[in-house]
Amino acid sequence: MTDAEINYQNMAQQVLTLLADQRPAWEAVYKKLLPDYQALQAALAALDTAAQQRSGTSTQGYTEAKDQAEVAMLDAAMPVVQGLKALYLDGSHPALSKVAGYSRSALDDMRGTTQVAALENLYDTAAPLAAALADELVTPQQLQALHDRTAAFKPLLGTPRQQATTGTTLREAAVQHLAETRQALAHLDVRVPNLASALPALVAAYDKARIIVDAGHGAKAPAAAA
């Protein structure tokens, strides 16, 4: 869920907690409020379940690991690219024109198997020239780092499709339950003010609870009792 959605959920939970705490008072004088209260209760319970299930299928950790591996691979590639550029300048290695033309941004713009193939080709081109590259201050350790980091990145290509599909389905469910929450609150916004003469303190507290606080990823409000 986005920060805005989490903030809205927290606000709605605060409203539900207030109405749950004060239920004996308002239910005694205004029974027509009960269906709207129960609708909010059900919507928030379903929203919380969908959000928790989705957090268990998140691909965020996978994505972060992949991004970090890609950065490490490109970091390892650049000293080798610079060495090959230097060799190409001598004019004695015309076959290096393609790899000598690489830049960090060009390699970064490549995606998937195309990027890996380019890095593997870079290593395959550089390895036989290790002695000449040493004169350009490219060490054997740097060549090995390019090989190893490319090999570490390669298995991370693609996306765990089933996990992503499940996450999308749960996201759609969360959006639906959030819409149900908004609808329930819209009904409560109409009826709760009718309690102003009987329970003015409750109406004032409701108005305060309806304020959305920008809490980012802060902890959610405690769940209300059934």
Residue frames as a rotation matrix with the C-alpha (Angstrom) as fourth column:
MET 1
0.572 0.820 0.000 0.00
0.820 -0.572 0.000 0.00
0.000 0.000 -1.000 0.00
THR 2
-0.064 -0.564 0.823 1.10
0.448 -0.754 -0.481 3.56
0.892 0.338 0.300 -0.64
ASP 3
-0.898 -0.309 -0.315 1.83
0.420 -0.380 -0.824 5.97
0.134 -0.872 0.471 2.19
ALA 4
-0.707 0.684 0.179 -1.42
-0.657 -0.729 0.191 7.84
0.261 0.018 0.965 1.44
GLU 5
0.107 0.767 -0.633 -3.41
-0.311 0.630 0.711 4.61
0.945 0.120 0.306 1.61
ILE 6
-0.332 -0.302 -0.894 -1.75
0.705 0.550 -0.447 3.60
0.627 -0.779 0.030 4.87
ASN 7
-0.998 -0.029 0.054 -2.49
-0.008 -0.807 -0.590 7.04
0.061 -0.590 0.805 6.33
TYR 8
-0.322 0.946 -0.023 -6.14
-0.774 -0.249 0.583 6.70
0.546 0.205 0.812 5.29
GLN 9
0.098 0.312 -0.945 -6.35
0.182 0.928 0.325 3.20
0.978 -0.204 0.034 6.78
ASN 10
-0.725 -0.444 -0.526 -4.89
0.593 -0.015 -0.805 4.49
0.350 -0.896 0.274 10.06
MET 11
-0.855 0.464 0.230 -7.44
-0.503 -0.850 -0.155 7.28
0.123 -0.248 0.961 10.17
ALA 12
0.006 0.910 -0.414 -10.31
-0.595 0.336 0.730 4.89
0.803 0.242 0.544 9.48
GLN 13
-0.137 -0.125 -0.983 -9.04
0.528 0.830 -0.179 2.56
0.838 -0.543 -0.048 12.19
GLN 14
-0.977 -0.199 -0.071 -9.00
0.175 -0.570 -0.803 5.47
0.119 -0.797 0.592 14.65
VAL 15
-0.461 0.883 0.091 -12.63
-0.816 -0.461 0.348 6.19
0.349 0.087 0.933 13.77
LEU 16
0.162 0.524 -0.836 -13.56
-0.159 0.850 0.502 2.55
0.974 0.052 0.221 14.22
THR 17
-0.570 -0.453 -0.686 -11.78
0.592 0.353 -0.725 2.40
0.570 -0.819 0.066 17.58
LEU 18
-0.944 0.252 0.211 -13.66
-0.325 -0.811 -0.486 5.48
0.049 -0.527 0.848 18.77
LEU 19
-0.121 0.976 -0.181 -17.04
-0.856 -0.010 0.518 4.14
0.503 0.217 0.836 17.68
ALA 20
-0.012 0.057 -0.998 -16.28
0.191 0.980 0.054 0.74
0.981 -0.190 -0.023 19.20
ASP 21
-0.853 -0.389 -0.347 -15.39
0.413 -0.097 -0.906 2.33
0.318 -0.916 0.244 22.53
GLN 22
-0.841 0.539 -0.043 -18.53
-0.447 -0.737 -0.508 4.48
-0.305 -0.408 0.861 22.52
ARG 23
-0.786 0.521 -0.333 -20.87
-0.052 0.481 0.875 1.90
0.616 0.705 -0.351 21.01
PRO 24
-0.506 0.665 -0.549 -23.10
0.862 0.404 -0.305 1.42
0.019 -0.628 -0.778 24.10
ALA 25
-0.492 0.289 -0.821 -23.79
0.214 -0.874 -0.436 5.15
-0.844 -0.390 0.369 24.16
TRP 26
-0.673 0.209 -0.710 -24.55
-0.665 -0.592 0.456 5.78
-0.325 0.778 0.537 20.49
GLU 27
-0.870 0.363 -0.333 -26.31
0.074 0.765 0.639 2.48
0.487 0.532 -0.693 19.77
ALA 28
-0.597 0.664 -0.450 -28.80
0.715 0.186 -0.674 3.18
-0.364 -0.724 -0.586 22.53
VAL 29
-0.067 0.574 -0.816 -29.93
0.035 -0.816 -0.577 6.41
-0.997 -0.068 0.035 20.86
TYR 30
0.228 0.079 -0.971 -29.19
-0.875 -0.420 -0.239 5.88
-0.426 0.904 -0.027 17.16
LYS 31
0.200 -0.094 0.975 -29.58
-0.002 0.995 0.096 2.28
-0.980 -0.021 0.199 15.93
LYS 32
0.969 0.209 0.134 -29.45
0.131 0.031 -0.991 3.35
-0.211 0.977 0.002 12.28
LEU 33
0.465 -0.874 -0.144 -25.75
-0.884 -0.466 -0.028 4.04
-0.042 0.140 -0.989 12.75
LEU 34
0.282 -0.353 0.892 -25.06
-0.403 0.801 0.444 0.34
-0.871 -0.484 0.084 13.36
PRO 35
0.808 0.018 0.589 -25.05
0.442 0.642 -0.626 -0.90
-0.389 0.766 0.511 9.73
ASP 36
0.817 -0.543 0.193 -22.56
-0.214 -0.597 -0.773 1.81
0.535 0.590 -0.604 8.72
TYR 37
0.319 -0.689 0.651 -20.36
-0.919 -0.056 0.391 0.98
-0.233 -0.723 -0.651 11.71
GLN 38
0.420 -0.106 0.901 -20.44
-0.053 0.989 0.141 -2.71
-0.906 -0.107 0.410 10.82
ALA 39
0.950 -0.086 0.299 -19.65
0.307 0.099 -0.947 -1.92
0.052 0.991 0.121 7.18
LEU 40
0.563 -0.791 0.241 -16.57
-0.710 -0.612 -0.348 0.03
0.423 0.025 -0.906 8.27
GLN 41
0.257 -0.423 0.869 -15.56
-0.732 0.503 0.461 -2.79
-0.631 -0.754 -0.180 10.61
ALA 42
0.667 0.072 0.742 -15.84
0.272 0.903 -0.333 -5.41
-0.693 0.424 0.583 7.85
ALA 43
0.940 -0.302 0.161 -14.05
0.057 -0.327 -0.943 -3.30
0.337 0.896 -0.290 5.25
LEU 44
0.406 -0.828 0.387 -11.11
-0.891 -0.453 -0.036 -2.58
0.205 -0.330 -0.921 7.53
ALA 45
0.320 -0.254 0.913 -10.79
-0.427 0.821 0.378 -6.22
-0.846 -0.511 0.154 8.58
ALA 46
0.805 0.026 0.593 -10.70
0.462 0.601 -0.653 -7.30
-0.373 0.799 0.471 4.94
LEU 47
0.837 -0.520 0.170 -8.27
-0.276 -0.670 -0.689 -4.50
0.472 0.530 -0.705 4.04
ASP 48
0.321 -0.739 0.592 -5.91
-0.908 -0.063 0.414 -5.49
-0.268 -0.671 -0.691 6.84
THR 49
0.459 -0.101 0.882 -5.98
0.015 0.994 0.106 -9.15
-0.888 -0.036 0.458 5.78
ALA 50
0.906 -0.097 0.412 -5.21
0.421 0.105 -0.901 -8.29
0.044 0.990 0.136 2.15
ALA 51
0.691 -0.679 0.250 -2.41
-0.608 -0.732 -0.307 -5.93
0.392 0.060 -0.918 3.17
GLN 52
0.267 -0.592 0.760 -0.79
-0.734 0.386 0.559 -8.55
-0.624 -0.707 -0.332 5.41
GLN 53
0.607 0.001 0.794 -1.04
0.344 0.901 -0.264 -11.26
-0.716 0.434 0.547 2.75
ARG 54
0.937 -0.233 0.260 0.46
0.168 -0.353 -0.920 -8.93
0.307 0.906 -0.292 0.16
SER 55
0.539 -0.784 0.309 3.40
-0.842 -0.495 0.213 -8.05
-0.014 -0.375 -0.927 2.39
GLY 56
0.262 -0.406 0.875 4.24
-0.285 0.834 0.472 -11.76
-0.922 -0.373 0.103 2.46
THR 57
0.493 -0.055 0.868 4.41
0.738 0.556 -0.383 -11.91
-0.462 0.830 0.314 -1.34
SER 58
0.834 -0.168 -0.525 6.26
-0.277 -0.951 -0.137 -8.65
-0.476 0.260 -0.840 -1.89
THR 59
0.685 -0.641 0.346 9.04
0.703 0.458 -0.544 -8.70
0.190 0.617 0.764 -4.52
GLN 60
0.923 -0.306 0.232 10.74
-0.327 -0.943 0.057 -5.70
0.201 -0.129 -0.971 -2.93
GLY 61
0.482 -0.780 0.399 13.57
-0.362 0.237 0.902 -7.74
-0.798 -0.579 -0.168 -1.40
TYR 62
0.340 -0.297 0.892 14.14
0.743 0.667 -0.062 -9.54
-0.576 0.684 0.447 -4.71
THR 63
0.812 0.042 0.582 14.23
0.470 -0.639 -0.609 -6.24
0.347 0.768 -0.538 -6.59
GLU 64
0.836 -0.523 0.168 16.66
-0.534 -0.701 0.473 -4.64
-0.130 -0.485 -0.865 -4.16
ALA 65
0.315 -0.736 0.600 19.02
0.034 0.640 0.767 -7.63
-0.949 -0.221 0.226 -4.37
LYS 66
0.437 -0.092 0.895 18.92
0.872 0.288 -0.396 -7.52
-0.221 0.953 0.206 -8.16
ASP 67
0.931 -0.058 0.361 19.59
0.070 -0.941 -0.332 -3.77
0.359 0.334 -0.872 -8.25
GLN 68
0.658 -0.720 0.221 22.54
-0.547 -0.257 0.797 -4.11
-0.517 -0.645 -0.563 -5.88
ALA 69
0.233 -0.561 0.794 24.01
0.428 0.793 0.434 -6.97
-0.873 0.239 0.425 -7.93
GLU 70
0.663 0.056 0.746 23.67
0.738 -0.213 -0.640 -4.95
0.123 0.975 -0.182 -11.12
VAL 71
0.920 -0.345 0.185 25.46
-0.365 -0.926 0.091 -1.96
0.140 -0.151 -0.979 -9.58
ALA 72
0.421 -0.791 0.444 28.26
-0.315 0.331 0.890 -4.22
-0.851 -0.514 -0.110 -8.35
MET 73
0.348 -0.235 0.907 28.59
0.755 0.644 -0.123 -5.76
-0.556 0.728 0.402 -11.82
LEU 74
0.804 -0.001 0.595 28.80
0.441 -0.670 -0.597 -2.36
0.400 0.742 -0.538 -13.53
ASP 75
0.810 -0.569 0.140 31.28
-0.516 -0.580 0.631 -1.13
-0.278 -0.583 -0.763 -10.92
ALA 76
0.226 -0.738 0.636 33.50
0.106 0.668 0.737 -4.09
-0.968 -0.099 0.229 -11.81
ALA 77
0.535 0.055 0.843 33.08
0.805 0.269 -0.529 -3.49
-0.255 0.962 0.100 -15.54
MET 78
0.999 0.033 -0.007 34.28
0.028 -0.934 -0.355 0.09
-0.018 0.355 -0.935 -15.70
PRO 79
0.307 -0.951 -0.046 37.99
-0.517 -0.207 0.831 -0.40
-0.799 -0.231 -0.555 -14.86
VAL 80
-0.186 -0.331 0.925 38.13
0.503 0.777 0.379 -3.08
-0.844 0.536 0.022 -17.54
VAL 81
0.689 0.496 0.528 36.35
0.711 -0.326 -0.623 -0.84
-0.137 0.805 -0.578 -20.06
GLN 82
0.873 -0.391 -0.293 38.78
-0.357 -0.920 0.163 1.99
-0.333 -0.037 -0.942 -19.30
GLY 83
-0.039 -0.934 0.354 41.73
-0.220 0.354 0.909 -0.33
-0.975 -0.042 -0.219 -19.82
LEU 84
-0.021 0.110 0.994 40.38
0.822 0.568 -0.046 -1.53
-0.569 0.816 -0.102 -23.15
LYS 85
0.942 0.335 0.025 39.78
0.303 -0.815 -0.495 2.06
-0.145 0.474 -0.869 -24.23
ALA 86
0.497 -0.832 -0.247 43.43
-0.546 -0.521 0.656 2.80
-0.674 -0.192 -0.713 -23.48
LEU 87
-0.287 -0.582 0.761 44.59
0.238 0.726 0.646 -0.20
-0.928 0.367 -0.069 -25.52
TYR 88
0.423 0.549 0.720 42.35
0.837 0.068 -0.543 0.82
-0.348 0.833 -0.431 -28.42
LEU 89
0.890 -0.101 -0.444 43.93
-0.148 -0.986 -0.074 4.27
-0.430 0.132 -0.893 -28.45
ASP 90
-0.053 -0.992 0.115 47.29
-0.219 0.124 0.968 2.67
-0.974 0.027 -0.224 -29.29
GLY 91
0.256 0.240 -0.936 45.88
-0.938 -0.172 -0.301 1.57
-0.233 0.956 0.181 -32.63
SER 92
-0.706 -0.630 -0.322 47.18
-0.686 0.722 0.092 -1.96
0.174 0.286 -0.942 -32.28
HIS 93
-0.850 0.488 0.199 43.85
0.343 0.799 -0.494 -3.51
-0.400 -0.352 -0.846 -31.28
PRO 94
-0.829 0.538 -0.155 41.23
-0.514 -0.621 0.592 -2.39
0.222 0.570 0.791 -33.87
ALA 95
-0.443 0.689 -0.573 38.93
0.289 0.715 0.636 -5.27
0.849 0.116 -0.516 -32.85
LEU 96
-0.624 0.164 -0.764 38.33
0.773 -0.013 -0.634 -3.47
-0.114 -0.986 -0.118 -29.55
SER 97
-0.888 0.223 0.402 36.30
-0.037 -0.906 0.421 -0.70
0.458 0.360 0.813 -31.17
LYS 98
0.045 0.992 -0.116 32.95
0.089 0.112 0.990 -2.05
0.995 -0.055 -0.083 -29.89
VAL 99
0.404 0.116 -0.907 33.90
0.857 0.301 0.420 -2.67
0.321 -0.947 0.022 -26.26
ALA 100
-0.671 -0.694 -0.261 36.02
0.740 -0.652 -0.168 0.50
-0.054 -0.306 0.951 -26.17
GLY 101
-0.670 0.483 0.564 32.87
-0.016 -0.768 0.640 2.41
0.743 0.419 0.522 -27.08
TYR 102
0.123 0.743 -0.658 31.03
0.755 0.360 0.548 1.30
0.644 -0.564 -0.517 -23.97
SER 103
-0.558 -0.188 0.809 30.12
-0.388 -0.802 -0.454 3.81
0.734 -0.566 0.375 -21.28
ARG 104
-0.975 0.222 0.004 28.61
0.085 0.390 -0.917 3.27
-0.205 -0.894 -0.399 -17.86
SER 105
-0.330 0.913 -0.239 25.30
-0.621 -0.401 -0.674 4.77
-0.711 -0.074 0.699 -18.99
ALA 106
-0.142 0.243 -0.960 25.22
-0.924 0.315 0.216 2.63
0.355 0.917 0.180 -22.15
LEU 107
-0.782 -0.187 -0.594 25.76
-0.023 0.962 -0.272 -0.55
0.622 -0.199 -0.757 -20.16
ASP 108
-0.881 0.473 -0.022 23.23
-0.008 -0.061 -0.998 0.58
-0.473 -0.879 0.057 -17.55
ASP 109
-0.255 0.815 -0.520 20.62
-0.891 -0.407 -0.202 1.21
-0.376 0.412 0.830 -20.25
MET 110
-0.539 0.044 -0.841 20.86
-0.486 0.799 0.354 -2.39
0.688 0.599 -0.410 -21.42
ARG 111
0.064 0.656 0.752 18.39
-0.986 0.159 -0.055 -4.82
-0.156 -0.738 0.656 -19.88
GLY 112
0.779 0.464 0.422 18.15
-0.473 0.876 -0.092 -8.49
-0.413 -0.128 0.902 -19.10
THR 113
0.614 -0.514 0.599 20.03
0.525 0.833 0.175 -11.00
-0.589 0.207 0.781 -21.18
THR 114
0.743 -0.348 0.571 21.34
0.394 -0.463 -0.794 -8.27
0.540 0.816 -0.207 -23.51
GLN 115
0.664 -0.485 0.569 23.15
-0.688 -0.694 0.211 -6.62
0.292 -0.531 -0.795 -20.62
VAL 116
0.594 -0.433 0.678 24.58
-0.298 0.665 0.685 -9.89
-0.747 -0.609 0.266 -19.32
ALA 117
0.729 -0.307 0.612 25.72
0.659 0.559 -0.504 -10.90
-0.188 0.770 0.609 -22.80
ALA 118
0.737 -0.454 0.500 27.53
-0.058 -0.780 -0.623 -7.58
0.673 0.431 -0.601 -23.19
LEU 119
0.542 -0.535 0.648 29.32
-0.835 -0.260 0.484 -7.99
-0.091 -0.804 -0.588 -19.85
GLU 120
0.626 -0.310 0.715 30.25
0.106 0.943 0.315 -11.60
-0.772 -0.122 0.623 -20.62
ASN 121
0.761 -0.341 0.552 31.60
0.601 0.048 -0.798 -10.52
0.246 0.939 0.242 -24.00
LEU 122
0.724 -0.500 0.474 33.54
-0.518 -0.849 -0.104 -7.76
0.455 -0.170 -0.874 -22.27
TYR 123
0.485 -0.544 0.685 35.25
-0.591 0.374 0.715 -10.29
-0.645 -0.751 -0.140 -20.03
ASP 124
0.654 -0.204 0.728 35.87
0.484 0.853 -0.195 -12.75
-0.581 0.480 0.657 -22.87
THR 125
0.808 -0.356 0.469 37.49
0.267 -0.488 -0.831 -9.94
0.524 0.797 -0.300 -24.86
ALA 126
0.618 -0.546 0.566 39.60
-0.710 -0.697 0.103 -8.68
0.338 -0.465 -0.818 -21.98
ALA 127
0.831 -0.242 0.500 40.81
-0.224 0.678 0.701 -11.98
-0.509 -0.694 0.509 -20.52
PRO 128
0.651 -0.638 0.413 43.26
0.759 0.560 -0.332 -12.85
-0.019 0.529 0.848 -23.35
LEU 129
0.299 -0.511 0.806 44.65
0.263 -0.768 -0.584 -9.30
0.917 0.387 -0.095 -23.08
ALA 130
0.901 0.140 -0.412 45.37
0.423 -0.061 0.904 -9.53
0.102 -0.988 -0.114 -19.35
ALA 131
0.035 -0.975 -0.220 49.08
0.946 -0.039 0.322 -8.83
-0.322 -0.219 0.921 -19.79
ALA 132
-0.533 -0.191 0.824 48.49
0.609 -0.762 0.217 -5.78
0.587 0.618 0.523 -21.97
LEU 133
0.485 0.798 0.359 45.76
0.215 -0.506 0.835 -4.56
0.848 -0.328 -0.417 -19.62
ALA 134
0.558 -0.360 -0.748 48.17
0.821 0.105 0.561 -4.85
-0.124 -0.927 0.354 -16.70
ASP 135
-0.573 -0.788 0.223 50.26
0.817 -0.569 0.091 -2.16
0.055 0.234 0.971 -18.41
GLU 136
-0.385 0.547 0.743 47.09
0.032 -0.797 0.603 -0.01
0.922 0.256 0.290 -18.30
LEU 137
-0.858 -0.109 0.502 46.81
-0.475 -0.200 -0.857 -0.70
0.194 -0.974 0.120 -14.55
VAL 138
0.363 0.928 -0.080 43.96
-0.847 0.364 0.387 -3.21
0.388 -0.072 0.919 -14.87
THR 139
-0.494 -0.623 0.607 44.74
-0.847 0.504 -0.172 -5.95
-0.198 -0.599 -0.776 -12.36
PRO 140
-0.789 0.201 -0.581 43.91
-0.056 0.918 0.394 -9.67
0.612 0.343 -0.713 -12.56
GLN 141
-0.788 0.516 -0.334 41.69
0.487 0.192 -0.852 -9.14
-0.376 -0.834 -0.403 -9.52
GLN 142
-0.437 0.635 -0.637 39.65
-0.519 -0.756 -0.398 -6.57
-0.735 0.157 0.660 -11.42
LEU 143
-0.556 0.213 -0.803 39.21
-0.719 0.360 0.594 -8.95
0.416 0.908 -0.047 -14.33
GLN 144
-0.847 0.220 -0.484 38.10
0.352 0.914 -0.200 -11.68
0.399 -0.340 -0.852 -11.95
ALA 145
-0.712 0.606 -0.356 35.66
0.115 -0.399 -0.910 -9.32
-0.693 -0.688 0.215 -10.23
LEU 146
-0.425 0.548 -0.720 34.02
-0.885 -0.417 0.205 -8.61
-0.188 0.725 0.663 -13.60
HIS 147
-0.622 0.151 -0.768 33.64
-0.288 0.868 0.404 -12.33
0.728 0.473 -0.497 -14.22
ASP 148
-0.855 0.220 -0.470 32.36
0.501 0.585 -0.638 -13.15
0.135 -0.780 -0.610 -10.73
ARG 149
-0.672 0.617 -0.409 29.90
-0.103 -0.625 -0.773 -10.29
-0.733 -0.477 0.484 -10.42
THR 150
-0.441 0.517 -0.734 28.42
-0.884 -0.106 0.456 -10.96
0.158 0.849 0.504 -13.85
ALA 151
-0.656 0.153 -0.740 27.98
0.044 0.985 0.165 -14.61
0.754 0.076 -0.653 -12.87
ALA 152
-0.853 0.333 -0.402 26.29
0.451 0.082 -0.889 -13.53
-0.263 -0.939 -0.220 -9.60
PHE 153
-0.587 0.637 -0.500 23.89
-0.547 -0.767 -0.335 -11.20
-0.597 0.077 0.799 -11.41
LYS 154
-0.785 0.202 -0.586 22.86
-0.517 0.309 0.799 -13.58
0.342 0.929 -0.138 -14.16
PRO 155
-0.756 0.531 -0.383 20.60
0.574 0.819 0.001 -15.87
0.314 -0.219 -0.924 -12.03
LEU 156
-0.561 0.539 -0.628 18.67
0.392 -0.496 -0.775 -12.80
-0.730 -0.681 0.067 -10.84
LEU 157
-0.952 0.209 -0.224 17.33
-0.302 -0.510 0.805 -12.00
0.054 0.834 0.549 -14.30
GLY 158
-0.450 0.865 -0.221 13.58
0.242 0.356 0.902 -11.97
0.859 0.353 -0.370 -14.69
THR 159
-0.454 0.436 0.777 10.82
-0.839 -0.502 -0.209 -11.72
0.299 -0.747 0.594 -12.10
PRO 160
-0.965 0.211 0.155 9.26
0.120 0.882 -0.455 -14.39
-0.232 -0.421 -0.877 -9.88
ARG 161
-0.769 0.638 0.046 6.09
-0.225 -0.337 0.914 -14.43
0.598 0.693 0.403 -11.95
GLN 162
-0.093 0.794 -0.601 3.82
0.621 0.519 0.588 -16.33
0.779 -0.318 -0.541 -9.57
GLN 163
-0.357 -0.114 -0.927 4.80
0.891 -0.341 -0.301 -14.10
-0.282 -0.933 0.223 -6.69
ALA 164
-0.979 -0.034 -0.202 4.22
-0.024 -0.960 0.279 -10.98
-0.203 0.278 0.939 -8.75
THR 165
-0.567 0.820 -0.078 0.85
-0.010 0.087 0.996 -12.25
0.824 0.565 -0.042 -10.00
THR 166
-0.028 0.529 -0.848 -0.31
0.905 0.373 0.202 -13.07
0.423 -0.762 -0.490 -6.47
GLY 167
-0.625 -0.288 -0.726 0.84
0.631 -0.733 -0.253 -9.66
-0.460 -0.616 0.640 -5.28
THR 168
-0.951 0.302 0.061 -1.13
-0.178 -0.702 0.690 -7.95
0.251 0.645 0.721 -8.05
THR 169
-0.225 0.914 -0.338 -4.31
0.363 0.400 0.842 -9.85
0.904 0.066 -0.421 -7.15
LEU 170
-0.024 0.166 -0.986 -3.96
1.000 0.014 -0.022 -8.93
0.010 -0.986 -0.166 -3.48
ARG 171
-0.906 -0.303 -0.294 -3.25
0.299 -0.952 0.060 -5.33
-0.298 -0.034 0.954 -4.43
GLU 172
-0.682 0.718 0.138 -6.52
-0.123 -0.299 0.946 -5.21
0.721 0.629 0.292 -6.36
ALA 173
0.076 0.705 -0.705 -8.33
0.732 0.441 0.519 -6.68
0.677 -0.555 -0.483 -3.35
ALA 174
-0.420 -0.312 -0.852 -6.78
0.853 -0.457 -0.253 -4.07
-0.311 -0.833 0.458 -1.06
VAL 175
-0.996 0.073 0.060 -7.90
-0.039 -0.895 0.444 -1.27
0.086 0.440 0.894 -3.38
GLN 176
-0.300 0.945 -0.131 -11.44
0.142 0.180 0.973 -2.68
0.943 0.274 -0.188 -3.38
HIS 177
0.136 0.332 -0.934 -11.55
0.937 0.262 0.230 -2.90
0.321 -0.906 -0.275 0.42
LEU 178
-0.771 -0.424 -0.475 -10.16
0.545 -0.826 -0.148 0.61
-0.329 -0.373 0.868 0.69
ALA 179
-0.796 0.559 0.232 -13.03
-0.165 -0.570 0.805 1.81
0.582 0.603 0.546 -1.52
GLU 180
0.090 0.831 -0.548 -15.47
0.514 0.433 0.740 0.01
0.853 -0.348 -0.389 0.79
THR 181
-0.284 -0.290 -0.914 -13.84
0.948 -0.229 -0.222 1.77
-0.145 -0.929 0.340 3.73
ARG 182
-0.994 -0.106 -0.007 -14.30
0.102 -0.970 0.220 5.15
-0.030 0.218 0.976 2.05
GLN 183
-0.417 0.908 0.042 -17.96
-0.029 -0.059 0.998 4.39
0.909 0.415 0.051 1.35
ALA 184
0.139 0.445 -0.885 -18.62
0.855 0.397 0.334 3.37
0.500 -0.803 -0.325 4.95
LEU 185
-0.568 -0.425 -0.704 -16.97
0.738 -0.642 -0.208 6.54
-0.364 -0.638 0.679 6.22
ALA 186
-0.912 0.293 0.286 -18.98
-0.041 -0.759 0.649 8.65
0.408 0.581 0.705 3.79
HIS 187
0.035 0.966 -0.256 -22.17
0.316 0.232 0.920 7.21
0.948 -0.113 -0.297 5.31
LEU 188
0.073 -0.075 -0.994 -20.89
0.995 0.071 0.068 7.79
0.065 -0.995 0.080 8.84
ASP 189
-0.891 -0.452 -0.035 -20.01
0.452 -0.892 -0.003 11.37
-0.030 -0.018 0.999 7.96
VAL 190
-0.488 0.802 0.345 -23.70
-0.143 -0.463 0.875 11.94
0.861 0.378 0.341 7.25
ARG 191
0.383 0.787 -0.484 -25.10
0.286 0.397 0.872 10.20
0.878 -0.473 -0.073 10.32
VAL 192
-0.237 -0.533 -0.812 -22.61
0.923 0.137 -0.359 10.89
0.302 -0.835 0.460 13.12
PRO 193
-0.919 -0.121 0.375 -23.36
0.045 -0.977 -0.206 14.66
0.391 -0.173 0.904 13.17
ASN 194
0.003 0.997 0.072 -26.97
-0.183 -0.070 0.981 13.75
0.983 -0.016 0.182 14.00
LEU 195
0.292 0.023 -0.956 -25.69
0.811 0.523 0.261 12.77
0.506 -0.852 0.135 17.44
ALA 196
-0.494 -0.614 0.615 -24.62
0.264 -0.780 -0.567 16.35
0.829 -0.118 0.547 18.18
SER 197
0.049 0.578 0.815 -27.45
-0.678 -0.580 0.452 17.04
0.733 -0.575 0.363 20.61
ALA 198
0.920 0.375 -0.116 -27.31
-0.197 0.697 0.689 13.66
0.339 -0.611 0.715 22.37
LEU 199
0.651 -0.756 -0.060 -23.57
0.628 0.493 0.602 12.98
-0.426 -0.430 0.796 22.37
PRO 200
0.973 -0.223 -0.057 -21.69
-0.221 -0.838 -0.499 16.20
0.063 0.498 -0.865 21.50
ALA 201
0.268 -0.932 0.244 -18.37
-0.698 -0.013 0.716 14.92
-0.664 -0.362 -0.654 22.87
LEU 202
0.098 -0.178 0.979 -18.55
0.397 0.909 0.125 11.88
-0.912 0.377 0.159 20.58
VAL 203
0.855 0.263 0.447 -19.22
0.510 -0.275 -0.815 14.04
-0.092 0.925 -0.369 17.53
ALA 204
0.777 -0.625 -0.072 -16.25
-0.622 -0.780 0.070 16.28
-0.100 -0.010 -0.995 18.40
ALA 205
0.021 -0.788 0.615 -14.02
-0.426 0.550 0.719 13.24
-0.904 -0.278 -0.324 18.87
TYR 206
0.421 0.213 0.882 -15.24
0.617 0.645 -0.451 11.80
-0.665 0.734 0.140 15.57
ASP 207
0.997 -0.046 0.059 -14.35
0.009 -0.713 -0.701 15.01
0.074 0.700 -0.710 13.73
LYS 208
0.413 -0.902 0.129 -10.89
-0.831 -0.315 0.458 14.88
-0.372 -0.296 -0.880 15.26
ALA 209
0.008 -0.385 0.923 -10.40
-0.039 0.922 0.385 11.22
-0.999 -0.038 -0.008 14.40
ARG 210
0.745 0.390 0.541 -11.39
0.493 0.224 -0.840 11.91
-0.450 0.893 -0.025 10.78
ILE 211
0.706 -0.581 -0.405 -8.26
-0.663 -0.743 -0.091 14.03
-0.248 0.333 -0.910 10.29
ILE 212
0.900 -0.434 -0.040 -5.71
0.358 0.788 -0.501 12.15
0.249 0.436 0.865 8.18
VAL 213
0.665 -0.745 -0.048 -2.23
-0.415 -0.423 0.806 12.28
-0.621 -0.516 -0.590 9.69
ASP 214
0.697 -0.512 -0.502 0.74
-0.463 0.212 -0.861 11.95
0.547 0.832 -0.089 7.36
ALA 215
0.605 -0.419 0.677 2.52
-0.590 0.335 0.735 9.16
-0.535 -0.844 -0.045 9.23
GLY 216
-0.129 -0.696 -0.706 4.25
-0.976 0.214 -0.032 7.54
0.173 0.685 -0.707 6.27
HIS 217
-0.027 0.033 -0.999 5.07
-0.183 0.982 0.037 3.94
0.983 0.184 -0.020 7.11
GLY 218
-0.617 -0.192 0.763 4.42
-0.750 -0.150 -0.644 4.38
0.238 -0.970 -0.052 10.80
ALA 219
-0.970 0.244 -0.007 2.66
0.228 0.895 -0.383 1.75
-0.087 -0.373 -0.924 12.88
LYS 220
-0.415 0.899 0.140 -1.02
0.080 -0.118 0.990 1.31
0.906 0.422 -0.023 12.30
ALA 221
-0.297 0.421 0.857 -3.55
-0.903 -0.417 -0.108 2.19
0.312 -0.806 0.504 14.94
PRO 222
-0.926 -0.027 0.376 -4.55
-0.208 0.869 -0.449 -0.67
-0.315 -0.494 -0.810 17.24
ALA 223
-0.698 0.693 -0.180 -7.49
0.103 0.346 0.933 -2.67
0.709 0.632 -0.312 15.96
ALA 224
-0.373 0.673 0.639 -10.86
-0.892 -0.449 -0.049 -1.98
0.254 -0.588 0.768 17.55
ALA 225
-0.814 0.198 0.545 -12.68
-0.147 0.838 -0.525 -4.60
-0.561 -0.508 -0.653 19.50
ALA 226
-0.830 0.552 0.080 -15.43
0.317 0.348 0.882 -6.40
0.459 0.758 -0.463 17.64
